[in-house]
């Protein structure tokens, strides 16, 4: 095994899902600012760390920040009723261009390279996808299964599987078409060994419960169903353990010197679902009566017409996640892996759940970087406390953020600053495990790279109207006036495909 050698050839390798790929604002766009890339910047000299690029057409399937920014430039701070159809027309044109590109209609998407990418992350992947999914079955699924959302023919069909093809087999060569994430990591292990391996999987074994607002438990015979045919939304704890132990056996065979695995945050924290109708007498529980779509305000919520989870279901999901994390810690201990405490760190930022009281330990460098920038200085108070939370992003009348900042516009994935906070937790854990970093996280770079926080689209100041516009596919009257384009777009990035 290569771990006996003084230094392996590959300093950092990642097997993971959307969080390690860097998905935010509804798409995978800039992999150069995901949390593994931010960790890579802390090495000196910088080792080779190859990742696929998805910057063309502002990413896949849809970058909501760029869409809203474009609408802001075209229509100003608000899209009024008279501008509804022109805005829809602008969006149709944009999304059709994105669709054509990522379906290979504008250029060959293959990339010539001899070795797999060091970052083998694909959004939407659960544990078993790391060995089940490959480029060939992804391609066959696209060819053999009609797209679920085709009414207005706007977005790339089967965007997740297109992404998987480009990550797992970048040259799109026949001899590489059956390689999975695990197979590609094995190829790197055979080519000089792996020093530090991050395995960021498990989130998607539950996440569909909140994006679909349904709890459908796994059965013994459907644990490794191909993702495009999956019906269940939550893995039973005993099934999660079976899958995690199978993963552990495969990861152990790679012989990496160090393996790092995160605990999994509660899926009820991200603002992709909105807690409504809280009973204040029971607020100490930290749960709301209902959880519904994030674009539905409390006074608009109607359990007779809106999808929702109940308080009891949310509590059940969190209790199940506690069991997942117990399993992760137990298996990690058995294999000598290092556990990254992501669950605890995310929970400490959940303002609404904590009744306005935050329990967090944000890095001082972040506060300094925010204060150094005029557009973000207001996010740090006179005591040096950073006011970023897990709420959905909100702007005040001055077009500045006053709430949120951790999660991006899809309500599920971090902002660039959020990824910086993830990188910081990993860095501290990895340093304690003996990994030598020459530099800390460069927070000035992180804040500057986060255009959503440092320069938010002005249209977001009318958030309620924007979200209704984005979700207008749910309003029957909009079908009569044409296109309901943005409703389709929201459905492509909010339900299960978002990971």
PyMOL commands that set and color helices and strands:
alter all, ss='L'
color gray80, all
select helices_A, chain A and resi 2-4+18-21+31-33+35-40+56-58+64-75+81-102+129-132+135-144+159-168+174-176+181-190+203-205+208-211+227-229+237-252+280-285+298-300+311-335+342-347+364-372+377-379+416-432+443-449+451-454+458-470+472-474+476-481+485-494+496-498
alter helices_A, ss='H'
color red, helices_A
select strands_A, chain A and resi 10-16+27-28+60-61+119-121+194-200+258-262+273-276+290-293+309-310+338-340+394-395+401-403
alter strands_A, ss='S'
color yellow, strands_A
deselect
rebuild
show_as cartoon
